[in-house]
């Protein structure tokens, strides 16, 4: 049976309260559109390029509690990027899942030590894959740089995922838009899952400068079919994508293209 989902492509800033207000507004719009799930980007709590250790909170803390309240008040499941405390003065880049059925979290495994950025200086890596179930559909969780590592998407599929979520705050630069578009489609094909790719919007569309060249987002959020087709895609502006996904399509795709079953390595 099809499920309606939404991707909230937003641009967050330093003010965590203002970011929560944006989450509530987009969650309400997603619920009004009939979505069971709304996915927000990485760093929903606070944008990169700002201090993170001072706002990192446990998963039981007030920021996460407010996300749960928003999810409950709109009868929708929310996925949103936050920061939780790590060791040795670092934070953990965490995806929070909050909803009536699904309550879990995923800690980003692959840290963005690339293109002149060194996430591992301030962020502690996660240790393993996480999936959750909603309305009899299984979702795998991934974050940004994880999208360059197909093994995680296949591991989620092996754990039952029919849908892989990637929440991102993708760094801009030459060729980076094209790489994002290619990677989210490739991961769908690798795992024969839908890919829900929710990225931060392009801050320049709101007149926000990026003097530190931090990975603040490029937009291009997308819903990808298990055969790598782009079903919906955003531009650079803030917007809400709403789409219907069907787990039967995953089953049919795996019957036609049994890459998971045909693996030798």
PASEBA-1860 file (N, C-alpha, C; in nm, 3 decimals):
! residues 265
1> XXXXXXXX> 0.085/-0.119/0.000/0.000/0.000/0.000/0.089/0.125/0.000 ~ 0.063/0.219/-0.089/0.149/0.339/-0.094/0.147/0.419/0.036 ~ 0.257/0.487/0.062/0.271/0.576/0.176/0.310/0.713/0.125 ~ 0.249/0.816/0.182/0.285/0.954/0.145/0.393/1.005/0.239 ~ 0.501/1.057/0.180/0.613/1.111/0.257/0.639/1.254/0.212 ~ 0.716/1.326/0.292/0.754/1.464/0.257/0.899/1.487/0.292 ~ 0.966/1.566/0.210/1.102/1.612/0.236/1.097/1.763/0.255 ~ 1.146/1.810/0.370/1.146/1.953/0.400/1.285/2.009/0.372
9> XXXXXXXX> 1.300/2.072/0.258/1.428/2.135/0.224/1.427/2.275/0.283 ~ 1.498/2.291/0.393/1.502/2.418/0.463/1.646/2.467/0.472 ~ 1.662/2.591/0.511/1.794/2.649/0.540/1.792/2.688/0.686 ~ 1.875/2.622/0.765/1.881/2.656/0.907/1.995/2.753/0.933 ~ 1.991/2.813/1.053/2.094/2.908/1.093/2.147/2.878/1.230 ~ 2.198/2.980/1.297/2.258/2.963/1.428/2.154/2.948/1.539 ~ 2.038/3.013/1.524/1.936/3.020/1.629/1.857/2.890/1.633 ~ 1.878/2.809/1.738/1.812/2.679/1.746/1.661/2.693/1.764
17> XXXXXXXX> 1.617/2.797/1.834/1.473/2.818/1.852/1.407/2.853/1.719 ~ 1.471/2.939/1.640/1.417/2.974/1.509/1.413/2.852/1.418 ~ 1.513/2.767/1.429/1.514/2.645/1.348/1.398/2.553/1.388 ~ 1.367/2.545/1.516/1.253/2.465/1.561/1.122/2.521/1.508 ~ 1.110/2.653/1.502/0.989/2.714/1.447/0.971/2.674/1.301 ~ 1.081/2.668/1.229/1.075/2.628/1.089/1.034/2.481/1.078 ~ 1.086/2.396/1.167/1.047/2.255/1.169/0.896/2.243/1.191 ~ 0.843/2.318/1.286/0.699/2.306/1.314/0.617/2.350/1.193
25> XXXXXXXX> 0.658/2.456/1.128/0.582/2.505/1.013/0.580/2.403/0.899 ~ 0.695/2.346/0.869/0.702/2.249/0.760/0.638/2.116/0.798 ~ 0.647/2.076/0.924/0.580/1.954/0.968/0.430/1.969/0.956 ~ 0.378/2.086/0.991/0.234/2.111/0.978/0.192/2.104/0.831 ~ 0.272/2.163/0.744/0.240/2.160/0.601/0.243/2.017/0.548 ~ 0.341/1.939/0.593/0.350/1.799/0.549/0.230/1.720/0.595 ~ 0.191/1.740/0.721/0.073/1.669/0.773/-0.052/1.710/0.697 ~ -0.066/1.839/0.668/-0.182/1.886/0.592/-0.187/1.824/0.453
33> XXXXXXXX> -0.071/1.790/0.400/-0.063/1.727/0.268/-0.089/1.577/0.273 ~ -0.107/1.524/0.395/-0.137/1.382/0.410/-0.017/1.293/0.430 ~ 0.100/1.351/0.456/0.221/1.271/0.473/0.223/1.202/0.610 ~ 0.273/1.080/0.612/0.295/1.007/0.737/0.432/1.035/0.796 ~ 0.524/1.081/0.711/0.664/1.102/0.749/0.713/1.229/0.684 ~ 0.786/1.311/0.760/0.853/1.428/0.703/1.000/1.422/0.744 ~ 1.088/1.439/0.645/1.232/1.428/0.665/1.295/1.566/0.649 ~ 1.367/1.607/0.753/1.442/1.733/0.752/1.590/1.703/0.730
41> XXXXXXXX> 1.669/1.803/0.697/1.810/1.777/0.665/1.899/1.759/0.787 ~ 2.019/1.718/0.759/2.129/1.722/0.855/2.142/1.864/0.909 ~ 2.186/1.876/1.033/2.210/2.008/1.095/2.084/2.092/1.102 ~ 1.969/2.029/1.118/1.846/2.104/1.141/1.855/2.183/1.271 ~ 1.921/2.128/1.370/1.933/2.192/1.501/2.009/2.325/1.491 ~ 2.122/2.322/1.423/2.204/2.442/1.399/2.288/2.419/1.275 ~ 2.302/2.519/1.193/2.379/2.508/1.070/2.528/2.492/1.100 ~ 2.596/2.420/1.012/2.742/2.415/1.020/2.799/2.556/1.001
49> XXXXXXXX> 2.925/2.572/1.039/2.986/2.704/1.037/2.966/2.780/1.166 ~ 2.890/2.720/1.260/2.869/2.775/1.394/2.922/2.675/1.497 ~ 2.941/2.722/1.620/2.982/2.630/1.726/2.872/2.527/1.747 ~ 2.912/2.404/1.775/2.816/2.295/1.794/2.819/2.238/1.934 ~ 2.936/2.237/1.998/2.948/2.171/2.128/2.863/2.240/2.234 ~ 2.840/2.371/2.219/2.763/2.443/2.320/2.614/2.419/2.311 ~ 2.566/2.365/2.198/2.422/2.339/2.184/2.391/2.189/2.179 ~ 2.492/2.105/2.181/2.469/1.960/2.177/2.392/1.917/2.302
57> XXXXXXXX> 2.290/1.836/2.282/2.205/1.790/2.393/2.183/1.641/2.382 ~ 2.160/1.573/2.494/2.124/1.431/2.489/1.995/1.411/2.413 ~ 1.973/1.290/2.369/1.853/1.257/2.293/1.726/1.276/2.377 ~ 1.742/1.282/2.509/1.629/1.308/2.599/1.618/1.456/2.635 ~ 1.701/1.541/2.573/1.705/1.682/2.609/1.589/1.762/2.552 ~ 1.586/1.894/2.580/1.472/1.977/2.543/1.452/1.995/2.393 ~ 1.562/2.001/2.315/1.544/2.019/2.170/1.474/1.898/2.110 ~ 1.523/1.779/2.145/1.459/1.656/2.096/1.317/1.642/2.148
65> XXXXXXXX> 1.295/1.684/2.273/1.160/1.678/2.330/1.064/1.765/2.249 ~ 1.113/1.880/2.206/1.027/1.969/2.127/0.996/1.906/1.990 ~ 1.093/1.838/1.930/1.067/1.768/1.804/0.959/1.662/1.825 ~ 0.967/1.591/1.937/0.864/1.489/1.965/0.727/1.552/1.984 ~ 0.723/1.667/2.048/0.595/1.738/2.065/0.537/1.779/1.929 ~ 0.623/1.828/1.842/0.578/1.867/1.708/0.523/1.746/1.634 ~ 0.595/1.635/1.641/0.550/1.513/1.574/0.415/1.469/1.627 ~ 0.400/1.472/1.760/0.274/1.427/1.822/0.159/1.521/1.787
73> XXXXXXXX> 0.185/1.650/1.789/0.077/1.747/1.767/0.024/1.741/1.625 ~ 0.107/1.696/1.532/0.064/1.689/1.392/0.043/1.545/1.345 ~ 0.054/1.450/1.437/0.034/1.308/1.404/0.119/1.267/1.283 ~ 0.247/1.298/1.292/0.340/1.269/1.183/0.472/1.225/1.245 ~ 0.546/1.142/1.173/0.680/1.104/1.217/0.781/1.200/1.155 ~ 0.873/1.247/1.238/0.973/1.346/1.197/1.112/1.285/1.205 ~ 1.193/1.307/1.101/1.335/1.278/1.103/1.408/1.411/1.090 ~ 1.500/1.440/1.183/1.569/1.569/1.180/1.710/1.554/1.235
81> XXXXXXXX> 1.802/1.632/1.179/1.941/1.628/1.221/1.968/1.716/1.341 ~ 2.034/1.658/1.442/2.070/1.733/1.563/2.213/1.695/1.602 ~ 2.259/1.751/1.713/2.392/1.721/1.765/2.380/1.680/1.910 ~ 2.439/1.564/1.942/2.438/1.513/2.078/2.581/1.513/2.131 ~ 2.599/1.510/2.263/2.734/1.519/2.318/2.819/1.396/2.285 ~ 2.943/1.420/2.251/3.041/1.313/2.230/3.149/1.319/2.335 ~ 3.256/1.247/2.313/3.367/1.248/2.406/3.478/1.343/2.363 ~ 3.562/1.380/2.457/3.682/1.461/2.429/3.647/1.592/2.360
89> XXXXXXXX> 3.537/1.656/2.402/3.500/1.786/2.350/3.437/1.785/2.212 ~ 3.405/1.667/2.162/3.340/1.658/2.031/3.190/1.635/2.048 ~ 3.117/1.645/1.938/2.974/1.616/1.937/2.952/1.494/1.848 ~ 2.830/1.444/1.848/2.789/1.337/1.758/2.683/1.393/1.664 ~ 2.698/1.366/1.536/2.606/1.412/1.433/2.492/1.310/1.424 ~ 2.379/1.342/1.484/2.271/1.246/1.509/2.147/1.279/1.428 ~ 2.083/1.175/1.375/1.949/1.188/1.320/1.850/1.138/1.423 ~ 1.756/1.222/1.459/1.650/1.186/1.552/1.527/1.144/1.474
97> XXXXXXXX> 1.468/1.031/1.512/1.340/0.986/1.457/1.238/0.994/1.568 ~ 1.131/1.071/1.547/1.030/1.092/1.651/0.892/1.076/1.590 ~ 0.810/0.988/1.649/0.676/0.969/1.596/0.597/0.870/1.678 ~ 0.476/0.846/1.635/0.385/0.761/1.711/0.431/0.617/1.715 ~ 0.498/0.570/1.609/0.546/0.432/1.604/0.697/0.423/1.617 ~ 0.766/0.516/1.559/0.912/0.507/1.546/0.980/0.610/1.633 ~ 1.066/0.565/1.722/1.147/0.654/1.805/1.286/0.594/1.818 ~ 1.380/0.652/1.746/1.515/0.599/1.748/1.610/0.710/1.706
105> XXXXXXXX> 1.738/0.677/1.694/1.836/0.774/1.647/1.949/0.702/1.576 ~ 2.013/0.774/1.485/2.127/0.723/1.409/2.240/0.823/1.420 ~ 2.359/0.774/1.448/2.479/0.858/1.456/2.562/0.840/1.329 ~ 2.591/0.950/1.263/2.662/0.949/1.135/2.792/0.871/1.146 ~ 2.810/0.774/1.058/2.927/0.686/1.062/3.046/0.747/0.989 ~ 3.024/0.790/0.865/3.134/0.839/0.781/3.144/0.990/0.794 ~ 3.254/1.038/0.847/3.271/1.181/0.873/3.338/1.249/0.755 ~ 3.297/1.373/0.733/3.333/1.448/0.613/3.473/1.509/0.628
113> XXXXXXXX> 3.572/1.425/0.608/3.711/1.469/0.605/3.754/1.475/0.460 ~ 3.701/1.572/0.388/3.720/1.579/0.244/3.698/1.723/0.197 ~ 3.750/1.753/0.078/3.732/1.885/0.016/3.772/1.998/0.112 ~ 3.877/1.975/0.190/3.930/2.078/0.279/3.857/2.094/0.410 ~ 3.754/2.013/0.435/3.679/2.018/0.560/3.716/1.895/0.643 ~ 3.722/1.909/0.775/3.761/1.797/0.860/3.660/1.782/0.974 ~ 3.552/1.714/0.944/3.445/1.697/1.041/3.492/1.622/1.165 ~ 3.588/1.531/1.149/3.632/1.449/1.261/3.704/1.529/1.369
121> XXXXXXXX> 3.744/1.653/1.339/3.803/1.737/1.443/3.703/1.769/1.552 ~ 3.576/1.778/1.516/3.474/1.822/1.611/3.361/1.722/1.631 ~ 3.360/1.614/1.551/3.250/1.519/1.554/3.304/1.378/1.576 ~ 3.236/1.305/1.661/3.270/1.165/1.691/3.184/1.074/1.603 ~ 3.242/0.973/1.538/3.163/0.891/1.446/3.070/0.793/1.518 ~ 2.962/0.758/1.448/2.874/0.652/1.494/2.938/0.516/1.468 ~ 2.870/0.412/1.513/2.930/0.279/1.510/2.856/0.176/1.426 ~ 2.733/0.202/1.384/2.663/0.099/1.309/2.533/0.148/1.247
129> XXXXXXXX> 2.480/0.069/1.152/2.356/0.105/1.083/2.235/0.103/1.176 ~ 2.133/0.178/1.137/2.008/0.184/1.212/1.892/0.185/1.112 ~ 1.791/0.103/1.139/1.668/0.106/1.062/1.550/0.127/1.157 ~ 1.437/0.168/1.100/1.315/0.179/1.180/1.196/0.143/1.091 ~ 1.085/0.110/1.154/0.965/0.071/1.081/0.852/0.170/1.107 ~ 0.780/0.202/1.001/0.665/0.291/1.009/0.561/0.242/0.910 ~ 0.441/0.217/0.957/0.332/0.171/0.869/0.375/0.052/0.783 ~ 0.446/-0.043/0.848/0.490/-0.167/0.782/0.591/-0.145/0.671
137> XXXXXXXX> 0.656/-0.030/0.670/0.765/-0.002/0.578/0.891/0.019/0.660 ~ 1.002/-0.042/0.616/1.129/-0.030/0.688/1.219/0.072/0.619 ~ 1.273/0.163/0.700/1.358/0.272/0.652/1.498/0.256/0.709 ~ 1.600/0.282/0.627/1.737/0.291/0.674/1.779/0.436/0.683 ~ 1.867/0.466/0.777/1.909/0.603/0.802/2.055/0.624/0.762 ~ 2.083/0.733/0.692/2.220/0.772/0.658/2.228/0.924/0.657 ~ 2.351/0.973/0.665/2.373/1.118/0.673/2.483/1.162/0.577 ~ 2.450/1.249/0.487/2.541/1.327/0.402/2.656/1.244/0.343
145> XXXXXXXX> 2.777/1.254/0.398/2.895/1.187/0.342/2.877/1.036/0.336 ~ 2.788/0.980/0.417/2.754/0.838/0.408/2.714/0.798/0.267 ~ 2.660/0.892/0.188/2.607/0.859/0.057/2.718/0.813/-0.038 ~ 2.842/0.839/-0.004/2.954/0.795/-0.087/2.997/0.651/-0.055 ~ 2.928/0.587/0.036/2.968/0.453/0.081/2.852/0.356/0.060 ~ 2.849/0.288/-0.055/2.734/0.205/-0.090/2.709/0.090/0.007 ~ 2.813/0.044/0.076/2.796/-0.068/0.167/2.694/-0.041/0.276 ~ 2.683/0.084/0.321/2.586/0.116/0.426/2.444/0.102/0.374
153> XXXXXXXX> 2.422/0.141/0.250/2.288/0.132/0.191/2.248/-0.014/0.169 ~ 2.345/-0.095/0.129/2.320/-0.238/0.111/2.297/-0.304/0.247 ~ 2.373/-0.262/0.348/2.353/-0.317/0.483/2.213/-0.286/0.534 ~ 2.165/-0.165/0.508/2.029/-0.129/0.548/1.927/-0.217/0.473 ~ 1.950/-0.238/0.343/1.860/-0.324/0.266/1.863/-0.466/0.321 ~ 1.980/-0.516/0.356/1.991/-0.649/0.415/1.914/-0.659/0.546 ~ 1.903/-0.546/0.617/1.829/-0.542/0.743/1.679/-0.521/0.720 ~ 1.637/-0.518/0.593/1.495/-0.509/0.562/1.449/-0.377/0.504
161> XXXXXXXX> 1.540/-0.281/0.489/1.498/-0.149/0.442/1.446/-0.154/0.298 ~ 1.330/-0.098/0.278/1.275/-0.074/0.145/1.299/0.070/0.101 ~ 1.336/0.152/0.198/1.362/0.295/0.174/1.488/0.333/0.250 ~ 1.577/0.405/0.185/1.693/0.463/0.253/1.676/0.615/0.256 ~ 1.697/0.671/0.374/1.692/0.816/0.394/1.835/0.868/0.401 ~ 1.862/0.977/0.332/1.989/1.048/0.351/1.958/1.194/0.379 ~ 1.998/1.240/0.496/1.982/1.379/0.537/2.117/1.448/0.521 ~ 2.120/1.562/0.456/2.249/1.620/0.419/2.252/1.771/0.438
169> XXXXXXXX> 2.375/1.820/0.453/2.407/1.962/0.441/2.529/1.967/0.349 ~ 2.502/1.949/0.221/2.605/1.921/0.120/2.689/2.044/0.092 ~ 2.818/2.026/0.087/2.907/2.136/0.057/2.902/2.176/-0.089 ~ 2.903/2.305/-0.114/2.903/2.356/-0.251/3.045/2.349/-0.309 ~ 3.054/2.359/-0.440/3.183/2.360/-0.507/3.171/2.303/-0.646 ~ 3.280/2.312/-0.725/3.276/2.262/-0.863/3.237/2.115/-0.868 ~ 3.135/2.085/-0.944/3.092/1.948/-0.963/3.012/1.887/-0.850 ~ 2.993/1.959/-0.740/2.929/1.898/-0.623/2.779/1.873/-0.646
177> XXXXXXXX> 2.711/1.963/-0.717/2.570/1.936/-0.750/2.557/1.806/-0.829 ~ 2.642/1.792/-0.930/2.635/1.674/-1.016/2.667/1.547/-0.937 ~ 2.764/1.556/-0.845/2.798/1.439/-0.764/2.682/1.397/-0.675 ~ 2.618/1.493/-0.612/2.502/1.464/-0.527/2.392/1.394/-0.608 ~ 2.358/1.452/-0.722/2.253/1.395/-0.805/2.286/1.251/-0.846 ~ 2.411/1.229/-0.883/2.455/1.095/-0.925/2.454/0.997/-0.808 ~ 2.506/1.041/-0.695/2.521/0.950/-0.581/2.386/0.903/-0.525 ~ 2.289/0.994/-0.514/2.161/0.949/-0.457/2.092/0.851/-0.551
185> XXXXXXXX> 2.110/0.867/-0.681/2.052/0.772/-0.776/2.128/0.639/-0.771 ~ 2.259/0.646/-0.760/2.339/0.523/-0.755/2.307/0.441/-0.632 ~ 2.288/0.506/-0.518/2.259/0.432/-0.396/2.124/0.362/-0.404 ~ 2.028/0.422/-0.475/1.901/0.353/-0.496/1.922/0.226/-0.576 ~ 2.003/0.233/-0.680/2.030/0.116/-0.762/2.110/0.010/-0.687 ~ 2.207/0.052/-0.608/2.288/-0.043/-0.531/2.202/-0.129/-0.440 ~ 2.102/-0.065/-0.378/2.025/-0.129/-0.272/1.884/-0.166/-0.316 ~ 1.846/-0.130/-0.439/1.708/-0.143/-0.488/1.608/-0.098/-0.382
193> XXXXXXXX> 1.631/0.023/-0.332/1.541/0.090/-0.238/1.504/0.226/-0.295 ~ 1.393/0.280/-0.248/1.372/0.422/-0.265/1.480/0.495/-0.187 ~ 1.523/0.610/-0.235/1.611/0.699/-0.160/1.539/0.832/-0.142 ~ 1.525/0.871/-0.017/1.469/1.002/0.018/1.586/1.090/0.059 ~ 1.623/1.182/-0.027/1.743/1.263/-0.009/1.703/1.405/0.030 ~ 1.712/1.435/0.160/1.668/1.564/0.213/1.789/1.650/0.246 ~ 1.812/1.753/0.169/1.928/1.839/0.191/1.889/1.978/0.239 ~ 1.984/2.044/0.302/1.968/2.186/0.330/1.958/2.261/0.197
201> XXXXXXXX> 1.872/2.362/0.193/1.864/2.446/0.075/1.990/2.531/0.058 ~ 1.998/2.597/-0.054/2.113/2.684/-0.085/2.097/2.814/-0.005 ~ 2.187/2.844/0.090/2.170/2.965/0.173/2.175/3.094/0.093 ~ 2.239/3.091/-0.022/2.247/3.214/-0.102/2.109/3.258/-0.151 ~ 2.014/3.164/-0.159/1.878/3.201/-0.202/1.810/3.288/-0.097 ~ 1.860/3.287/0.027/1.808/3.373/0.133/1.903/3.487/0.165 ~ 2.003/3.506/0.081/2.099/3.614/0.103/2.198/3.587/0.214 ~ 2.221/3.460/0.247/2.313/3.422/0.355/2.451/3.397/0.297
209> XXXXXXXX> 2.551/3.466/0.348/2.689/3.447/0.305/2.750/3.326/0.374 ~ 2.857/3.275/0.317/2.928/3.159/0.373/3.078/3.186/0.372 ~ 3.126/3.281/0.454/3.267/3.319/0.449/3.362/3.208/0.493 ~ 3.314/3.114/0.574/3.399/3.003/0.620/3.398/2.885/0.523 ~ 3.324/2.896/0.415/3.311/2.788/0.318/3.266/2.658/0.386 ~ 3.176/2.670/0.483/3.122/2.554/0.553/3.023/2.482/0.461 ~ 2.999/2.353/0.484/2.901/2.279/0.403/2.759/2.315/0.447 ~ 2.704/2.419/0.388/2.574/2.472/0.431/2.457/2.424/0.346
217> XXXXXXXX> 2.483/2.357/0.234/2.375/2.304/0.153/2.371/2.362/0.014 ~ 2.315/2.281/-0.076/2.300/2.322/-0.217/2.158/2.301/-0.267 ~ 2.069/2.248/-0.183/1.937/2.210/-0.230/1.940/2.076/-0.300 ~ 1.861/2.063/-0.406/1.855/1.940/-0.487/1.805/1.819/-0.409 ~ 1.723/1.842/-0.306/1.657/1.729/-0.240/1.580/1.650/-0.345 ~ 1.567/1.517/-0.323/1.507/1.435/-0.428/1.444/1.309/-0.370 ~ 1.346/1.260/-0.442/1.287/1.128/-0.418/1.326/1.041/-0.537 ~ 1.395/0.931/-0.509/1.450/0.845/-0.613/1.384/0.708/-0.605
225> XXXXXXXX> 1.349/0.651/-0.719/1.287/0.518/-0.723/1.392/0.409/-0.705 ~ 1.351/0.285/-0.677/1.448/0.175/-0.665/1.525/0.146/-0.793 ~ 1.480/0.197/-0.907/1.554/0.184/-1.032/1.634/0.309/-1.065 ~ 1.650/0.398/-0.968/1.733/0.515/-0.986/1.667/0.629/-1.061 ~ 1.536/0.623/-1.077/1.464/0.731/-1.146/1.438/0.847/-1.050 ~ 1.452/0.969/-1.098/1.420/1.087/-1.019/1.269/1.109/-1.026 ~ 1.202/1.084/-0.916/1.057/1.101/-0.912/1.019/1.245/-0.883 ~ 1.096/1.308/-0.797/1.077/1.450/-0.767/1.212/1.507/-0.728
233> XXXXXXXX> 1.234/1.635/-0.759/1.358/1.701/-0.719/1.334/1.850/-0.698 ~ 1.395/1.902/-0.593/1.386/2.044/-0.562/1.498/2.120/-0.632 ~ 1.483/2.251/-0.633/1.590/2.339/-0.677/1.673/2.381/-0.557 ~ 1.708/2.509/-0.550/1.790/2.557/-0.439/1.711/2.620/-0.326 ~ 1.589/2.664/-0.353/1.509/2.734/-0.253/1.451/2.641/-0.149 ~ 1.410/2.699/-0.038/1.335/2.623/0.061/1.203/2.576/-0.001 ~ 1.170/2.449/0.019/1.043/2.398/-0.031/1.013/2.263/0.030 ~ 0.889/2.221/0.016/0.843/2.092/0.066/0.811/2.003/-0.054
241> XXXXXXXX> 0.879/1.889/-0.062/0.846/1.788/-0.163/0.754/1.686/-0.100 ~ 0.648/1.651/-0.168/0.554/1.548/-0.121/0.543/1.442/-0.229 ~ 0.556/1.316/-0.190/0.552/1.207/-0.288/0.492/1.082/-0.224 ~ 0.440/0.994/-0.308/0.391/0.865/-0.263/0.492/0.758/-0.300 ~ 0.525/0.673/-0.205/0.615/0.561/-0.230/0.538/0.431/-0.204 ~ 0.577/0.325/-0.274/0.501/0.200/-0.269/0.597/0.083/-0.247 ~ 0.589/0.017/-0.131/0.680/-0.097/-0.107/0.665/-0.209/-0.208 ~ 0.549/-0.221/-0.273/0.533/-0.322/-0.378/0.626/-0.295/-0.495
249> XXXXXXXX> 0.656/-0.168/-0.520/0.750/-0.134/-0.628/0.889/-0.187/-0.595 ~ 0.928/-0.183/-0.467/1.057/-0.238/-0.426/1.060/-0.388/-0.453 ~ 0.955/-0.459/-0.415/0.948/-0.603/-0.438/0.956/-0.634/-0.587 ~ 0.881/-0.560/-0.668/0.882/-0.583/-0.812/1.019/-0.554/-0.871 ~ 1.085/-0.449/-0.823/1.218/-0.415/-0.872/1.317/-0.525/-0.838 ~ 1.309/-0.578/-0.717/1.404/-0.683/-0.677/1.379/-0.813/-0.751 ~ 1.255/-0.835/-0.796/1.228/-0.951/-0.881/1.296/-0.935/-1.017 ~ 1.293/-0.813/-1.071/1.350/-0.786/-1.203/1.502/-0.767/-1.197
257> XXXXXXXX> 1.549/-0.707/-1.089/1.690/-0.670/-1.077/1.741/-0.719/-0.940 ~ 1.769/-0.848/-0.928/1.802/-0.906/-0.797/1.949/-0.889/-0.759 ~ 1.996/-0.763/-0.759/2.138/-0.740/-0.731/2.175/-0.783/-0.589 ~ 2.083/-0.771/-0.495/2.113/-0.814/-0.359/2.129/-0.965/-0.352 ~ 2.042/-1.036/-0.421/2.048/-1.183/-0.422/2.166/-1.234/-0.505 ~ 2.207/-1.160/-0.607/2.313/-1.207/-0.698/2.454/-1.176/-0.651 ~ 2.468/-1.108/-0.538/2.602/-1.070/-0.490/2.690/-1.192/-0.469 ~ 2.814/-1.179/-0.505/2.915/-1.283/-0.478/3.015/-1.237/-0.373
265> X> 3.025/-1.107/-0.351/3.120/-1.051/-0.255/3.044/-0.962/-0.156
END
